[in-house]
């Protein structure tokens, strides 16, 4: 049995309303092509495995994968809470 998660901070993106607003904002950025994936690709990171760890919905990593990999399997994408 795993131990319950220990909350480390009250800072950052927390709470259902704030998370929903941030997701809408990031989705809008993605839909307008404003997520800076070209900087990742230009740096030479064009293949390999990716684990995006951060407070957001993961749109940067997903856009990088779409622009560099032959295919992205929906089964390979999962949400970890």
C-alpha positions in Angstrom: 0.0 0.0 0.0 1.3 3.4 -0.9 1.5 6.2 1.6 -0.8 9.2 1.1 0.7 12.1 -0.7 2.3 14.8 1.6 1.3 18.3 0.5 4.5 20.3 0.2 3.2 23.7 -0.6 0.2 26.0 -0.9 1.9 27.9 -3.8 1.3 27.4 -7.5 -1.6 26.3 -9.6 -4.0 24.6 -7.2 -7.8 24.4 -6.8 -10.3 23.2 -9.4 -11.2 26.7 -10.6 -7.5 27.9 -11.0 -6.6 24.6 -12.8 -9.5 24.9 -15.2 -8.6 28.6 -16.1 -4.9 27.7 -16.5 -5.8 24.8 -18.8 -8.0 27.0 -20.9 -5.2 29.6 -21.2 -2.6 26.9 -22.2 -5.0 25.3 -24.7 -5.6 28.8 -26.3 -1.9 29.3 -26.5 -1.5 25.9 -28.2 -4.4 26.5 -30.6 -2.9 29.8 -31.7 0.6 28.3 -32.2 2.1 30.3 -29.5 3.7 27.5 -27.5 7.5 27.7 -28.0 8.1 24.2 -29.4 10.4 25.6 -32.2 12.9 26.6 -29.5 13.1 22.9 -28.4 13.4 21.6 -31.9 16.0 24.3 -32.9 18.1 23.3 -29.9 18.5 19.8 -31.4 16.1 17.9 -29.2 14.2 16.0 -32.0 13.9 12.5 -30.8 14.0 10.3 -27.7 11.8 9.7 -24.7 10.1 12.6 -23.0 8.7 13.2 -19.5 7.3 16.6 -18.9 7.0 17.4 -15.3 5.4 20.7 -14.3 2.3 22.4 -13.0 0.5 22.5 -16.4 -1.5 20.3 -18.7 1.6 19.2 -20.7 0.8 20.9 -24.0 4.5 21.9 -24.6 5.6 18.3 -24.5 2.7 17.1 -26.6 3.3 19.8 -29.2 7.0 18.8 -29.3 6.1 15.2 -29.8 3.7 16.1 -32.6 6.4 18.1 -34.4 9.3 15.6 -34.0 7.9 12.1 -33.8 6.4 10.1 -36.6 3.3 9.3 -34.5 2.0 9.9 -31.0 0.0 7.0 -29.6 -2.9 8.1 -27.4 -2.1 5.0 -25.3 1.3 6.5 -24.5 -0.2 9.7 -23.0 -1.3 9.5 -19.4 -2.2 11.9 -16.7 -0.3 11.5 -13.4 -1.7 13.2 -10.3 
